[in-house]
Each structure stands twice: as structure tokens, then as C-alpha cells.
């Protein structure tokens, strides 16, 4: 019998005992139920003046859309990914994704709530980016599911975990170029919702090149979804 469920329960119990009173990053005492103190929260770098299309820093101070997206807009209609994938944010996301530190999902999700609350109109449903069943069995959880569950509770938006499926197992995207990532996920997703959505938000942990959400958006638009948002915790900067 695998020890994975026991380790997850133990980690959750330790977090339950410590998080209400201690900062997870530096260990200082807290007066409230937040899991990061103000100083450590500032170490989670925010994307400055993000473009509402691609989530990258927008060099145009007065515009919501960066020059690159004005010339070549993405398939999706809006992206909200408030944190930079560097430093403490990167450390926490790697722990969440690969080392079962599921309690960090709540820590990071709280840091991203303000721009999500300010976004309007709200999507009809949150659609977590799915894992293939083999990867899900191997890992034991889908971090996008955990993120969507927290945001659903905070924002009163339902989660639809069954609308999207990963129809084939694909190699990990880590280490692949943008072109290789695009080919890797080509036709790797299916969409069969129980409701006819017109406005949804795809939920994931990190947006790197955008190839995964681009391919999913393609499937959603083919099925009649008009407006697709991408909600993620962090964005990798364009090089």
C-alpha cells in the first residue's frame, strides 16, 4: 500500500496546526489566519502592469493591452496570472506541483484574489486544466483542481471538473521549446460539458508559453464558448 495518502494527511495536519499562527516562509508569529507575513508576502513578486491578454508586463503605461498582443492577440480573451514565476513563488509552486505541498495552494491563491475579484463579468464556471489519468494516478492529485476549489469557494463560482479531459498522455512540457510544447499538446484535450457555457475560466498553476491553454481554448471555441479567460497563479516572463 502506498504511503502517499498518509503523507498527505500528515502534511495537512501539520499545516492546520501551524498555519493559523506562524508565517510559512519565515516562521514569525501572526495575529491572523493568513499564512504569510507582510514581508514574506512582498517576496512573492507581482507582475507589474500586466497585459490583460497575455499577462506579461505591459510597457505601455496607459493601455490594458501590450503592443505584441495588439498585433497578434492570443486565442483566449483575458488572462489573470498575478505572480511572477521567480524566487519564493517558484519555490512554492514546485513544492505544490511535485512534492504534495497542497497546503501551499491556499497560501498562493489568497495572494491572487484581488485582481480576480475586480474582474467582471464573472465566468459561468471554472475549468481546471486536466491531467491524463495515468499522470493523475502517479501524482495522486491535480494542483489545478486544488486551486480551482479554493477560488470557487472565495468567489462563489462553480467548478466543472468533468467538462475537460486529457485524451492522451503527453510527455512533460518541462525543458521543451515553445514550438515543441505546441506540438506536444496538439489535440490532447476533449471538451464535453453538461451545460452550454458561453464564458469560462481555465484554471492552472503556471502559464509558461501558453501552449496548453491555447490548445484548450481552441477546443472550447470550436464547441461554442465565446469568452475564455485564463486564471493562473503565476506567469513565466517572455524572454
Buried (B, 14 or more C-beta within 10 A) or exposed (E): EEEEEEEBEEBEEEBEEBBEEBBBBEEEEBEEEBBBBEEBBEBBBBBEBBBBBBBBBBEEEEBEBBEBBEEEEBBBBBBBBBBBBBEBBBBBBBBBBEEBBBBBBBBBBBBBBEBBEEBEEBBBBBBBBBBBEEBBEEBEBBBBBBBBBBBBEBBEBEBBBEBBBBBEEBEEBEEBEEEEBBEBBEEBBBBEBEEEBEBBBBBBBBBBBBBBBBBBBBBBBEBEBEBBBBBBBBBBEEE
